[in-house]
Amino acid sequence: MKTNFMCISLLVVTCSSLVACAPQGAAPSVANAAPSPPAIAYEAHITAGGLAPAANELKNPYGADSNATKNGAALFVAMNCDGCHGGEGAGWVGPSLADGRWRYGGADEEVFVSIYYGRPKGMPAFGGALTQEAIWTIVSYVKSLPAPATVPTQSWDTQ
Protein backbone atom coordinates (compact mmCIF):
# COMPACT_ATOMS: atom_id res chain seq x y z
CA MET A 1 0.00 0.00 0.00
CA LYS A 2 2.84 2.35 0.93
CA THR A 3 4.57 1.56 -2.41
CA ASN A 4 1.44 2.49 -4.40
CA PHE A 5 1.14 5.76 -2.49
CA MET A 6 4.79 6.58 -3.25
CA CYS A 7 4.37 5.78 -6.95
CA ILE A 8 1.28 7.98 -7.21
CA SER A 9 3.02 10.78 -5.33
CA LEU A 10 6.01 10.58 -7.65
CA LEU A 11 3.71 10.68 -10.68
CA VAL A 12 1.89 13.77 -9.37
CA VAL A 13 5.17 15.57 -8.68
CA THR A 14 6.52 14.71 -12.13
CA CYS A 15 3.37 15.90 -13.88
CA SER A 16 3.31 19.09 -11.82
CA SER A 17 6.92 19.79 -12.76
CA LEU A 18 6.19 19.32 -16.43
CA VAL A 19 3.20 21.65 -16.28
CA ALA A 20 5.23 24.27 -14.39
CA CYS A 21 8.03 24.12 -16.99
CA ALA A 22 5.71 24.48 -19.97
CA PRO A 23 5.75 27.92 -21.63
CA GLN A 24 2.83 30.11 -20.67
CA GLY A 25 0.04 30.14 -23.22
CA ALA A 26 1.40 27.06 -24.95
CA ALA A 27 -1.88 25.22 -24.97
CA PRO A 28 -2.17 23.20 -28.15
CA SER A 29 -4.44 24.68 -30.75
CA VAL A 30 -5.56 23.72 -34.20
CA ALA A 31 -3.41 26.50 -35.66
CA ASN A 32 -0.29 25.10 -33.99
CA ALA A 33 -1.11 21.49 -34.77
CA ALA A 34 0.84 19.62 -37.43
CA PRO A 35 -0.67 20.08 -40.87
CA SER A 36 -2.84 17.27 -42.08
CA PRO A 37 -1.10 14.95 -44.50
CA PRO A 38 -1.85 15.49 -48.15
CA ALA A 39 -4.65 13.36 -49.51
CA ILE A 40 -6.74 13.27 -52.61
CA ALA A 41 -10.11 11.75 -53.23
CA TYR A 42 -10.39 9.38 -56.15
CA GLU A 43 -12.46 6.37 -57.11
CA ALA A 44 -9.89 3.78 -55.99
CA HIS A 45 -10.31 4.78 -52.33
CA ILE A 46 -12.56 2.45 -50.39
CA THR A 47 -14.42 4.20 -47.59
CA ALA A 48 -15.42 2.65 -44.30
CA GLY A 49 -19.11 3.06 -43.58
CA GLY A 50 -19.51 5.26 -46.64
CA LEU A 51 -17.56 8.10 -44.98
CA ALA A 52 -14.65 9.32 -47.07
CA PRO A 53 -11.59 10.64 -45.21
CA ALA A 54 -10.80 14.31 -45.47
CA ALA A 55 -9.03 15.17 -48.70
CA ASN A 56 -7.25 18.28 -49.81
CA GLU A 57 -6.95 19.62 -53.29
CA LEU A 58 -3.39 18.91 -54.37
CA LYS A 59 -1.91 21.07 -57.09
CA ASN A 60 1.64 21.07 -58.35
CA PRO A 61 2.93 24.58 -57.57
CA TYR A 62 5.78 24.20 -60.06
CA GLY A 63 4.13 22.62 -63.09
CA ALA A 64 6.65 22.60 -65.94
CA ASP A 65 8.99 25.16 -64.34
CA SER A 66 12.48 24.37 -65.69
CA ASN A 67 14.25 25.22 -62.41
CA ALA A 68 11.94 22.90 -60.46
CA THR A 69 12.52 20.19 -63.05
CA LYS A 70 16.32 20.54 -62.67
CA ASN A 71 16.02 20.42 -58.88
CA GLY A 72 13.74 17.38 -59.18
CA ALA A 73 16.27 15.63 -61.42
CA ALA A 74 18.99 16.20 -58.81
CA LEU A 75 16.73 14.91 -56.02
CA PHE A 76 15.75 11.91 -58.16
CA VAL A 77 19.42 10.87 -58.14
CA ALA A 78 20.19 12.01 -54.58
CA MET A 79 17.28 10.05 -53.10
CA ASN A 80 18.29 6.98 -55.15
CA CYS A 81 15.06 6.90 -57.15
CA ASP A 82 17.16 5.87 -60.15
CA GLY A 83 18.34 2.83 -58.18
CA CYS A 84 14.91 1.26 -58.75
CA HIS A 85 13.40 3.26 -61.61
CA GLY A 86 16.58 3.38 -63.71
CA GLY A 87 18.37 6.32 -65.26
CA GLU A 88 15.95 8.99 -66.42
CA GLY A 89 13.11 6.86 -65.03
CA ALA A 90 13.36 4.33 -67.87
CA GLY A 91 12.60 1.41 -65.55
CA TRP A 92 14.72 -1.19 -63.80
CA VAL A 93 13.58 -3.05 -60.71
CA GLY A 94 10.79 -0.52 -60.36
CA PRO A 95 8.49 0.40 -63.23
CA SER A 96 9.32 2.92 -65.92
CA LEU A 97 8.22 6.43 -65.11
CA ALA A 98 8.62 7.63 -68.67
CA ASP A 99 6.43 5.24 -70.65
CA GLY A 100 3.12 6.90 -69.76
CA ARG A 101 1.67 3.79 -68.10
CA TRP A 102 0.73 4.43 -64.48
CA ARG A 103 -0.59 1.79 -62.10
CA TYR A 104 -1.79 4.33 -59.53
CA GLY A 105 -2.56 7.22 -61.85
CA GLY A 106 -0.32 9.63 -63.71
CA ALA A 107 -1.85 12.97 -62.76
CA ASP A 108 0.53 15.22 -60.81
CA GLU A 109 -1.37 14.77 -57.56
CA GLU A 110 -1.47 10.98 -57.95
CA VAL A 111 2.29 10.80 -58.56
CA PHE A 112 2.75 13.04 -55.51
CA VAL A 113 0.69 10.70 -53.33
CA SER A 114 2.68 7.68 -54.59
CA ILE A 115 5.94 9.36 -53.58
CA TYR A 116 4.61 10.78 -50.30
CA TYR A 117 2.93 7.60 -49.00
CA GLY A 118 4.72 4.92 -51.02
CA ARG A 119 3.05 1.91 -52.62
CA PRO A 120 2.82 -1.78 -51.77
CA LYS A 121 5.54 -4.20 -52.83
CA GLY A 122 8.54 -1.94 -52.97
CA MET A 123 7.88 1.80 -53.23
CA PRO A 124 8.93 3.40 -49.92
CA ALA A 125 7.14 6.44 -48.50
CA PHE A 126 9.26 9.57 -48.80
CA GLY A 127 6.79 11.89 -47.02
CA GLY A 128 8.81 11.60 -43.82
CA ALA A 129 12.15 12.25 -45.52
CA LEU A 130 11.30 14.99 -48.02
CA THR A 131 9.28 18.18 -47.78
CA GLN A 132 6.17 18.54 -49.88
CA GLU A 133 7.98 21.14 -52.00
CA ALA A 134 10.82 18.69 -52.70
CA ILE A 135 8.35 15.98 -53.70
CA TRP A 136 6.62 18.41 -56.07
CA THR A 137 9.97 19.08 -57.79
CA ILE A 138 10.42 15.33 -58.29
CA VAL A 139 6.89 15.15 -59.70
CA SER A 140 7.77 17.98 -62.13
CA TYR A 141 10.89 16.08 -63.20
CA VAL A 142 9.09 12.75 -63.64
CA LYS A 143 6.31 14.38 -65.65
CA SER A 144 8.93 16.04 -67.91
CA LEU A 145 10.55 12.74 -68.91
CA PRO A 146 10.24 12.06 -72.64
CA ALA A 147 8.42 8.89 -73.59
CA PRO A 148 10.73 6.26 -75.11
CA ALA A 149 10.39 5.38 -78.80
CA THR A 150 9.76 1.78 -77.84
CA VAL A 151 8.33 0.55 -74.57
CA PRO A 152 10.81 -1.93 -73.06
CA THR A 153 8.20 -4.52 -72.12
CA GLN A 154 7.07 -7.42 -74.22
CA SER A 155 3.59 -7.54 -75.68
CA TRP A 156 1.71 -10.78 -75.22
CA ASP A 157 -0.63 -10.05 -78.09
CA THR A 158 -0.42 -13.13 -80.39
CA GLN A 159 -2.20 -11.77 -83.44
N, C-alpha and C positions, 0 to 999 in steps of 0.2 A: 504494500500500500504506500509506504514511504517512497519507494522507487518511482511509482507512477506519479506521485505528487511532485517529485523532483524533476521528472521528465517534462511534465506539463509546465512547471515553473520556468524551466530552461527555455521551452518553446515560446512562452509568453514574453520572456525577456528578449529573446532573439528577434521576434516579430516586432516588438516595440522599438528595438534598436534600428531595425530596417526602416520602419515608418519614420522615425526621428531623423534618419540620415537622408531620406528622400528629399529632393528639391521641392520647395514650396510651390504649389500650383501645378504640380507635375501629374495631375490626375490624367489617366489615359482618356483620349477623346477620339472621335472618329477622324478628325482632321490630322491627328498625330499618328494614327494607326498606319500600319504598312499598307501600301496600295494593293488592291485586289489583283490577283494574277490575271494576265490577259486571257480572254476566252472569246470564242466566236460561236455563234449558233449556226448549225448546219444540219442537214437531214440525217447524217450518220450518227448524231448523238442520240442515245437512248435515254429517255427521262424516266425517273422513278416516280410512280404515282401520277404521271402526266405533268409533273412540275419541272420545267426546264431550269437549269442553273442560270444564275445571272451571267450575262454575256455583254461584253463591250464591243463597240465598233472598232475594229483594228484597221488602220490605214497606214501604209508605208509612207513615212514622212519624206523619204528621199527619192522614191520613184526611180527614174533612170538617171539621176544625178551622177556625173562621171567621177566626181571626187568620192562619193559614197561607194561607188562600184569599185574603185581602186582600193579603198580602205577595206571593203568586204573581201576583195581578192587576197589581201594581205592576211586578214583574219582567217580566211578559209584555210590557208597554209599554216598559220600560227597555231590554230586550234586543231590541227591534224585532220581536218575534214577530208583532205585529199588522200589520207591514209586508207580510207574506206571507199570514198567516191571517186578516186582516181584524179589524175591531173586534169585541171579544167573541168572537173565534174563529169568526166566521160564514163565513169562507172568502173568498179573494180570489185571489191567484196560487197560494197553497198551498191545500190542502183545508180544508174546514170542520172544526172541532174540536168543534162543538156538535151535529152532526146524528146522532151515534151510529153512523156508518159509519167503520170503522177498517181501513185497508189492512194494517197491521202489528199489529193487536190493540189492544183498548181497555182491557184490564186495567191497573191502576195501574203494575205493573212493566213492562209492554210499552210504555206511553207514556213511562215513565222511560228505557228503553233507547233509544227513538227520539230523545229529546232528548239523551241523553248521547252516543250514538254517531253520530247523524244518520242520514239515509236517502239512497239514491241519487236522483239527479235533482233536487237542490235543497235538501234539509233539511240544514243544516250541523250538525256535532257541537258541542255546547256543553259537553261533559264537561271540556274544558280551560279553559273560561272561567268556569264556574259550579261551586260546590261541590255535592256530592250533596244537601245539605239544601236549597239554593236550588232545585235541579231538582225536588225533592219538593214544594216549595211551588207551583211552576208546575203540576205534575201535579194537585195538589189543586184549583187554580184551574180548570184545563181540565176536570176531571171534574165541577166544580160548574156548568158552563155549562148553561143551560136549552136544551132542544132547541127548534128553531124550529117554528112551526106548520106551515109548508110548507118542504120541502127545496128549496133554490134550484137544483136541477139538473133537467134535462128527462128525462122517462121516454121510453124508446123502445118501450114496449109499444104495439102497434098494434091492440089488441082493440077 
